[in-house]
Amino acid sequence: MSTNKNDKQPGLQRQLSPMHVWAIAFGCIIGWGSFVNPGKKFLPNSGVAGTAIAMVLGALVMMVIACSYAYMVPKYPKAGGEFTFTKACFGKRAAYVCGWFLVAAYLTNVPMNSTAIGLIVDGLDGAADILKFGFHYTIAGFDVYMGEMLFAMSILVLFGWLNIVGVKKAGFVQTVLAALLALSVGTLTIAAIISSKTSTANMAPLWGFDKASAIAAYKAGTYTGVDEFANTNIMSAILATFAIAPWAYVGFDTIPQAAEEFKFSYKKVSMIMVVAIVFGCFVYTANNTITAAALENWPDLIVESSSTPWLLLAAAERLLGTPGKILVGVAVSCAVLSGIMGFYLASSRLMYSMSRDGYLPDFFGKIDEKHGTPKNAMLFCIAVSLTGPVLGREALGWFVDMSAIGASIGFMFTCMSTIVTMKRNQDRSPFLKWMAVLGATFSLAFIVLQLVPIPGLEGVHFGGESYVLLVVWIVLGIMFYIYQVDEINAS
């Protein structure tokens, strides 16, 4: 019997509609990374062709994995999602491992999105320096200014407060943001299709190029063009982006975290997940393709820039002028804010669930009596997220890697839990069984690709800083486990 002190508390309130839940999933899938990564990761690592193939394959794999989520949610309709599934099927220690890495997957996305807020303001005409005031310092070659920090922190606090004062209010704001995001990217895509300023000739090199070697040549004064650095290993180009598909699509799996707050049938979960994944695939592919098609010299812009250039903004301005910049500004603002909102909700619900089951201190499991939300867990999420503006935008890649590994572990446990639950319930569906087996296999493959350097597949695995963050997160998890081991064993 559980000895958790939170058992007698009021529960979460059922206020989320299917549209709210779709908006949460889609808003979490599409964040700042989908707008900056064409210049930072996608185009240099995989090019237009490699990125498009990787994103479509990633979406298909996520749909395979989503089958397991759709099966498990009605059987365990509680906040906690993968953590709850794993505890029921594999026990307490496995559940803790799953839950702890999921916290990393969800919570790192909030500071990751917050690092974009200053750049959005910088991209506006006449406002390039409006936030560059006060003290500043440099991290990984990027200048962090006090003004940008304060502005981003204020946004993080505001949206954290919205999550505290009620899930219905948060769901409404999330729906508006997600709808504007989809509309803005759709409009930009139509403009690119009908414009005479886009060309398929601009998309070369189709499979990306060796960014590090090209930059070294540029600094040495021997750079004559990107052609000599073009990727010839097509498989490596595809896998470089496919390996981070768990990060790219992390968000559809936030749906189970809010299961206790649904006011609709759980049978709708699978369709909501699929629609969110399809929308996400469209935005990633469209942003990347539009960027290359509209900019003839995009490789040179990447090589010659002292920091990561916001190529999509330049592409939109070339296509539509100032209205194009405004369109991208609206889209990326909605992506950033909806990502912050959605991952705040997912992170706090996961931590609430882990606390309720004794895996985290009781502090995180307290429900606000007035608003019916996990207030303390939300306050903790806000505090951790405030590190994003301090670290600056060049930390984006580190957060991407941490989110990808956390999501992969959550996917794997969910698919494995589906196999176990089907066996317990004597469910005989061959289709679902194979989807679960495939999902677990793909999830394990993602983990291997991210952690293990494989000859011939350079640029796929973690960078050095990401390994450090992973070790720090594991150490923190062990410390929390030791502190809570008696409560965990009693639960």
MIVO-416247 format. One record per residue (C-alpha): chain; z, x, y. Coordinates in steps of 0.001 Angstrom, whole numbers, plus 500000, padded with zeros to 6 digits. Each point is the difference from the previous one (the first is absolute). Example, Ala and Ser with C-alpha at 12.3 -4.5 7.8 and 13.67 -1.06 7.14 Angstrom:
2
REC   cadena       up     east    north
REC        A   507800   512300   495500
REC        A   499340   501370   503440
END
This chain:
491
REC   cadena       up     east    north
REC        A   500000   500000   500000
REC        A   499111   501225   503443
REC        A   502874   501021   502234
REC        A   497844   500114   503097
REC        A   501855   498671   503025
REC        A   496843   498413   501378
REC        A   499633   497436   497197
REC        A   501724   497204   501971
REC        A   497927   500510   503143
REC        A   497419   497495   501176
REC        A   496506   500797   498746
REC        A   496736   500632   501807
REC        A   498270   496993   501566
REC        A   496698   498570   498657
REC        A   497778   499956   503090
REC        A   496818   501929   499087
REC        A   496672   498194   499553
REC        A   496985   501389   498046
REC        A   498394   501036   503310
REC        A   503161   501838   501030
REC        A   500065   501871   496691
REC        A   496288   500893   500190
REC        A   500573   501301   503527
REC        A   502931   502126   498813
REC        A   497923   501503   497166
REC        A   496852   500583   502068
REC        A   501976   501297   502980
REC        A   501768   502496   497727
REC        A   496760   501138   498330
REC        A   498289   500708   503328
REC        A   501943   502212   502359
REC        A   499336   502843   502374
REC        A   498622   502199   497211
REC        A   496885   497864   499550
REC        A   499035   500747   503623
REC        A   500896   503705   500304
REC        A   499168   501176   496471
REC        A   496201   499837   500409
REC        A   500418   503166   502059
REC        A   503081   501399   498272
REC        A   499381   499455   496278
REC        A   497189   497662   498941
REC        A   496871   501428   501618
REC        A   500825   503711   499561
REC        A   501380   499618   496458
REC        A   497665   497349   498562
REC        A   497338   499093   502539
REC        A   498572   496504   500338
REC        A   498821   499659   496403
REC        A   503049   501527   498354
REC        A   502405   497924   502088
REC        A   498133   496738   499364
REC        A   499891   500591   496246
REC        A   503661   501064   499941
REC        A   501127   496957   501985
REC        A   498066   497531   497830
REC        A   501283   501634   496812
REC        A   503489   500022   501475
REC        A   499767   496291   500824
REC        A   498873   499211   496448
REC        A   502890   502011   498558
REC        A   502447   498227   502322
REC        A   498665   496640   498776
REC        A   500631   501138   496433
REC        A   503564   500941   500958
REC        A   500401   496740   501956
REC        A   499583   498081   496724
REC        A   503342   501410   498885
REC        A   501670   499028   503273
REC        A   498633   496456   499748
REC        A   501454   499756   496474
REC        A   503428   501427   500856
REC        A   500778   498246   503304
REC        A   500424   496475   498513
REC        A   502243   501432   497265
REC        A   502207   501958   502421
REC        A   499691   498201   503369
REC        A   502566   502142   501795
REC        A   499909   502433   502880
REC        A   499570   503492   498651
REC        A   496690   499561   498200
REC        A   499255   503077   497896
REC        A   503665   501037   500073
REC        A   501025   496640   498525
REC        A   497237   500129   497362
REC        A   500979   503510   498941
REC        A   503699   499224   499719
REC        A   499283   497028   497721
REC        A   497658   502000   497748
REC        A   501138   503642   500068
REC        A   503599   500009   501167
REC        A   502018   501226   502933
REC        A   498979   503636   500372
REC        A   496286   499279   499820
REC        A   500494   497191   502525
REC        A   501747   502382   502380
REC        A   497167   502541   499761
REC        A   497425   497268   500609
REC        A   501922   498471   502894
REC        A   500716   503309   501704
REC        A   496356   501065   499994
REC        A   498904   496571   501178
REC        A   502299   500373   502996
REC        A   498051   503193   500758
REC        A   496675   498183   499586
REC        A   500929   497186   502366
REC        A   502269   501677   502513
REC        A   497752   503020   500698
REC        A   497268   497619   501149
REC        A   502079   498814   502956
REC        A   500429   503397   501724
REC        A   496413   500820   498972
REC        A   498725   497016   501972
REC        A   502315   500727   502904
REC        A   498376   503399   500561
REC        A   496829   498173   501043
REC        A   501494   498064   502889
REC        A   499708   502842   502517
REC        A   496411   500719   499005
REC        A   499020   496358   500562
REC        A   501274   500246   503566
REC        A   498342   503405   500482
REC        A   496650   498513   498987
REC        A   499962   497533   502891
REC        A   497973   500937   503067
REC        A   502117   501357   502826
REC        A   503111   500145   497849
REC        A   499526   503277   498164
REC        A   503194   501547   501365
REC        A   502151   496962   500713
REC        A   502396   500742   497104
REC        A   499855   503785   500220
REC        A   503149   500547   502040
REC        A   503410   501543   499426
REC        A   500782   502786   497568
REC        A   497517   500801   497237
REC        A   499687   502288   496986
REC        A   497433   500819   497316
REC        A   499983   499103   496290
REC        A   497112   501126   497769
REC        A   497927   500718   503098
REC        A   500582   496600   501586
REC        A   501904   499454   503272
REC        A   502725   497355   499871
REC        A   501008   498578   503393
REC        A   503185   498164   500922
REC        A   498022   497150   501574
REC        A   498047   499346   496810
REC        A   503189   500217   497944
REC        A   501842   497456   502147
REC        A   497099   497546   500041
REC        A   499505   500155   496224
REC        A   503733   499691   499398
REC        A   500181   496894   502168
REC        A   497240   498377   497895
REC        A   501826   500905   496783
REC        A   503229   498470   501279
REC        A   498236   496846   501257
REC        A   498260   499267   496708
REC        A   503124   500844   498049
REC        A   501842   497436   502108
REC        A   497285   497391   499256
REC        A   500608   500554   496286
REC        A   503717   499519   500487
REC        A   499829   496736   501984
REC        A   498009   498130   497336
REC        A   497294   500414   497389
REC        A   498104   496933   501262
REC        A   499590   501510   503459
REC        A   498969   503291   498445
REC        A   497512   498205   497728
REC        A   498365   498227   502943
REC        A   499635   503212   502018
REC        A   498639   501773   496904
REC        A   497375   497277   499444
REC        A   498735   500239   503582
REC        A   499789   503797   499791
REC        A   498201   499975   496629
REC        A   497465   497403   501167
REC        A   499206   501986   503174
REC        A   499652   503183   497935
REC        A   497477   498450   497618
REC        A   498058   498378   502855
REC        A   499808   503234   502027
REC        A   498734   502147   497109
REC        A   497544   497269   498989
REC        A   498597   499853   503536
REC        A   499636   503785   500148
REC        A   498200   499979   496635
REC        A   497469   497401   501202
REC        A   499430   502036   503150
REC        A   499323   503128   497920
REC        A   497556   498169   497723
REC        A   497865   498624   502836
REC        A   500246   503016   502329
REC        A   497114   502429   500412
REC        A   502540   502784   500605
REC        A   501046   500247   496348
REC        A   497988   501905   497420
REC        A   500358   500852   496319
REC        A   498812   503521   500903
REC        A   503306   500528   501818
REC        A   501969   499555   496788
REC        A   499239   503458   498578
REC        A   501682   501796   498358
REC        A   500459   496929   497800
REC        A   502714   501602   497854
REC        A   501929   501751   502768
REC        A   500464   503719   500559
REC        A   502459   502871   499630
REC        A   501976   499386   503182
REC        A   502258   503064   499744
REC        A   497095   502432   499510
REC        A   497977   498400   502788
REC        A   502904   500259   502461
REC        A   500579   503642   498999
REC        A   496343   500765   500641
REC        A   500163   498253   503377
REC        A   503017   502048   501061
REC        A   498251   503167   498855
REC        A   496907   499104   502023
REC        A   497722   499768   496942
REC        A   499767   496213   499765
REC        A   496381   498809   500262
REC        A   500335   496522   498585
REC        A   501674   498056   497251
REC        A   497120   500108   497503
REC        A   501093   503264   498401
REC        A   503464   498517   499363
REC        A   498843   496674   498525
REC        A   501801   498873   496838
REC        A   497929   500443   496854
REC        A   502700   498838   497569
REC        A   499483   496235   500214
REC        A   502833   499201   497589
REC        A   502451   502022   502084
REC        A   498799   498234   503168
REC        A   500624   496568   498485
REC        A   503351   500914   498451
REC        A   501266   501499   503273
REC        A   500139   496473   501430
REC        A   500449   498087   496733
REC        A   503242   501947   499379
REC        A   501596   498411   503063
REC        A   498888   496460   499097
REC        A   503651   499093   499275
REC        A   500776   500849   503622
REC        A   496863   498290   501285
REC        A   500793   496738   498243
REC        A   503770   500104   499966
REC        A   500871   496675   501568
REC        A   498708   497439   497509
REC        A   503027   500937   497884
REC        A   502360   499108   502851
REC        A   499453   496348   499072
REC        A   502662   499981   497226
REC        A   502555   501409   502448
REC        A   499938   496663   501843
REC        A   499896   497818   496856
REC        A   503341   498345   500813
REC        A   498562   498895   503348
REC        A   496822   498268   498734
REC        A   499698   496275   500693
REC        A   496972   499608   497689
REC        A   499090   500279   496319
REC        A   500070   503460   498437
REC        A   496627   499182   498405
REC        A   498372   500853   503349
REC        A   501230   503597   499926
REC        A   497009   501452   498116
REC        A   497422   498524   502391
REC        A   501958   501125   503067
REC        A   500117   503554   498626
REC        A   496287   500119   499178
REC        A   498963   498665   503434
REC        A   502257   502530   501748
REC        A   498525   502878   497937
REC        A   496408   498891   500724
REC        A   500708   499801   503734
REC        A   501616   503427   499859
REC        A   497023   501550   498193
REC        A   497646   498560   502615
REC        A   501965   501446   502934
REC        A   500327   503501   498500
REC        A   496324   500200   499066
REC        A   498744   498421   503231
REC        A   502056   502257   502283
REC        A   498837   503134   498209
REC        A   496330   499032   499769
REC        A   499766   498802   503611
REC        A   501536   503266   501210
REC        A   497387   502171   498290
REC        A   497032   497719   500679
REC        A   500669   499911   503742
REC        A   500814   503699   500536
REC        A   497239   502495   499319
REC        A   502292   503018   500421
REC        A   503163   498746   498289
REC        A   500388   503152   497842
REC        A   499893   502215   503090
REC        A   502572   497816   501732
REC        A   502381   500485   497060
REC        A   499423   503769   499767
REC        A   500141   500772   503714
REC        A   502953   497760   500938
REC        A   503413   501629   500387
REC        A   501615   496888   498478
REC        A   498874   497009   497962
REC        A   497386   498127   502089
REC        A   500059   496206   500118
REC        A   496399   499694   498886
REC        A   499915   496224   499552
REC        A   500921   499512   503653
REC        A   497134   502294   501049
REC        A   497625   498117   497687
REC        A   501021   496609   501380
REC        A   499582   501208   503576
REC        A   496505   501278   499206
REC        A   499069   496657   498448
REC        A   501463   497591   502554
REC        A   501373   502035   502876
REC        A   503398   498999   501366
REC        A   500035   496681   498033
REC        A   499684   502119   496841
REC        A   503061   502036   500935
REC        A   501920   496808   500738
REC        A   498939   498547   496642
REC        A   501263   503052   498137
REC        A   503135   499993   502135
REC        A   500744   496395   499007
REC        A   499252   500682   496339
REC        A   502104   503135   499690
REC        A   502858   498456   502008
REC        A   500062   497030   497642
REC        A   499784   502324   496989
REC        A   502876   502142   501223
REC        A   502250   497110   500978
REC        A   499265   497948   496867
REC        A   500635   503091   497866
REC        A   503338   500587   501706
REC        A   500949   496339   499617
REC        A   498930   499701   496365
REC        A   501534   503232   498736
REC        A   503220   499284   501863
REC        A   500196   496735   498050
REC        A   499142   501611   496647
REC        A   502340   502969   500452
REC        A   502969   497926   501085
REC        A   499555   497463   497161
REC        A   499749   502770   497431
REC        A   503135   501704   501292
REC        A   501775   496636   500153
REC        A   499108   499344   496368
REC        A   501127   503465   498879
REC        A   503277   499564   501841
REC        A   500549   496520   498554
REC        A   499675   501496   496525
REC        A   502382   502870   500798
REC        A   497385   502754   500328
REC        A   500601   500602   503697
REC        A   503214   499569   502015
REC        A   501076   496413   500761
REC        A   499205   500636   503658
REC        A   496281   499550   499298
REC        A   500482   496658   498258
REC        A   501623   498084   502865
REC        A   498129   496856   501085
REC        A   500151   498970   503653
REC        A   501722   496599   499989
REC        A   498024   498649   502945
REC        A   496490   501177   499149
REC        A   500146   500363   496216
REC        A   498524   503529   500013
REC        A   501305   503341   498585
REC        A   501115   501281   503383
REC        A   501662   503259   498971
REC        A   497107   501090   497805
REC        A   497698   499270   502914
REC        A   502126   502075   502368
REC        A   499811   502922   497567
REC        A   496211   499652   499807
REC        A   499804   500081   503799
REC        A   502142   503151   500124
REC        A   497840   501842   497441
REC        A   496774   498857   501673
REC        A   501035   501520   503307
REC        A   499277   503408   498434
REC        A   496249   499283   500232
REC        A   499655   500375   503770
REC        A   502123   503167   499799
REC        A   497737   501682   497409
REC        A   496705   499058   501701
REC        A   496579   499009   498711
REC        A   499260   503120   497953
REC        A   502739   498831   497591
REC        A   497649   497153   499028
REC        A   498644   501854   496964
REC        A   503502   500715   498691
REC        A   500935   496315   500211
REC        A   496722   499018   498289
REC        A   500835   502205   497015
REC        A   503573   498711   499710
REC        A   498832   496399   500193
REC        A   497302   500609   497375
REC        A   502372   501516   497435
REC        A   502617   497270   500554
REC        A   497439   497231   499634
REC        A   498521   501585   496857
REC        A   503409   500079   498341
REC        A   500599   496346   500908
REC        A   496583   498992   498632
REC        A   500628   501836   496726
REC        A   503403   498398   499410
REC        A   498620   496525   500751
REC        A   497139   500359   497536
REC        A   502323   501398   497328
REC        A   502471   497175   500651
REC        A   497175   497513   499476
REC        A   499265   501494   496572
REC        A   503683   499779   499019
REC        A   500412   496443   501327
REC        A   496875   498796   498206
REC        A   501341   501409   496749
REC        A   503418   498360   500519
REC        A   498436   496631   500809
REC        A   497362   500348   497292
REC        A   497214   499468   502525
REC        A   496702   500617   498206
REC        A   497545   500339   502906
REC        A   497733   502973   499152
REC        A   498600   500048   503542
REC        A   503395   500298   501676
REC        A   501169   502584   497480
REC        A   496979   502205   500654
REC        A   500360   499580   503754
REC        A   503622   501159   499736
REC        A   499072   502982   497796
REC        A   497168   500992   502337
REC        A   502242   499550   503030
REC        A   502711   502256   498534
REC        A   497386   502609   499068
REC        A   498445   500030   503458
REC        A   503432   500205   501618
REC        A   500910   503032   497889
REC        A   496643   501576   500874
REC        A   500752   499508   503718
REC        A   503357   501766   499586
REC        A   498389   502953   498207
REC        A   497216   500308   502593
REC        A   502543   499998   502830
REC        A   502489   502480   498513
REC        A   497996   502404   497818
REC        A   497437   502429   501468
REC        A   496864   499688   497847
REC        A   497307   502729   500175
REC        A   496833   498660   501597
REC        A   501820   497078   501635
REC        A   501263   501668   503153
REC        A   501283   497740   502768
REC        A   501194   497347   497550
REC        A   503620   501001   499400
REC        A   503024   500210   502342
REC        A   500171   502446   502871
REC        A   502937   502398   500343
REC        A   501973   497855   502471
REC        A   499622   496973   497747
REC        A   501553   501861   497062
REC        A   502958   500886   502237
REC        A   500448   496363   501056
REC        A   499798   498927   496350
REC        A   502742   502442   498996
REC        A   502189   498849   502893
REC        A   499507   496357   499008
REC        A   500875   500736   496351
REC        A   503167   501866   501039
REC        A   501048   497098   502250
REC        A   499377   497598   497131
REC        A   502186   502029   497659
REC        A   502769   500043   502610
REC        A   499833   496226   500456
REC        A   499991   499531   496220
REC        A   503105   502159   499515
REC        A   501756   498103   502789
REC        A   499105   496618   498485
REC        A   500083   500808   496263
REC        A   503134   497925   499320
REC        A   498538   496952   501761
REC        A   496688   500452   498151
REC        A   501707   500187   496608
REC        A   502053   496901   500815
REC        A   496996   497932   501084
END
